[in-house]
């Protein structure tokens, strides 16, 4: 992936192959693609407030071979670029598959064959967390709850008392599920150099909202893990 943070975050989450994962604020980072690879039988949904980031994330997912379902408005330029990229990618896939089929004497593959197995498994929603309705990530994607919820460098969890946001997260989590608040911009094997929130402040807010809390740290990375009591 080129960014050592995200494999460490994924390892810390101890993902199962069929886990249903929600990421809050993924931006255009490689995290959604990595999560989708780690849960080949599961689902990955990203909630992002920036329409531009949603469009770029969708492009990045398509380039990685995924077929994301995008909900909400995105900039016309970004959507058009994503559509052009998707069309080109699928055309190349069909031409490549056709060539392989011809070399084997097989039949020509169906249109969109390459994307069929991944369709609907990865999704993006353009919405601010404070305005997110549970049905936008549950009913709209056919999910009853999430096993893991991830947020990377999302500061609202410690800069204020996020009562409403944590109540929403409890509503979205499956029994036994967990919230992973991860921070840091460096390397899991490097020096702890980037600014991070005080774990005690995060723990105070999470405990007050009815979560049990534990902290994992490595190098420049911090993850506060919260599970509903």
Number of C-alpha atoms within 10 A of each C-alpha: 11 7 13 13 22 21 17 16 23 16 10 15 17 11 17 14 14 13 21 26 25 29 22 21 23 25 22 19 17 17 24 26 21 17 25 23 15 20 18 15 14 19 23 27 28 26 24 22 19 19 20 20 20 30 27 20 27 28 24 20 25 20 15 13 17 25 22 22 15 20 17 11 14 19 14 12 11 19 20 13 15 21 16 13 16 20 13 12 16 19 14 12 19 19 14 12 17 17 15 15 14 12 9 9 9 11 10 14 16 11 12 14 12 18 16 12 11 16 14 18 20 25 23 24 23 23 21 14 16 11 9 16 12 15 13 16 23 15 11 10 17 11 13 14 20 26 21 24 24 24 21 22 19 16 14 11 20 18 11 11 17 17 13 12 17 19 12 16 18 21 12 22 22 16 13 11 19 23 27 23 22 24 23 22 18 17 19 20 12 11 12 18 13 12 10 16 17 9 15 12 15 22 21 14 18 25 16 12 19 15 20 15 20 12 15 11 15 15 14 20 24 26 25 19 22 22 20 19 11
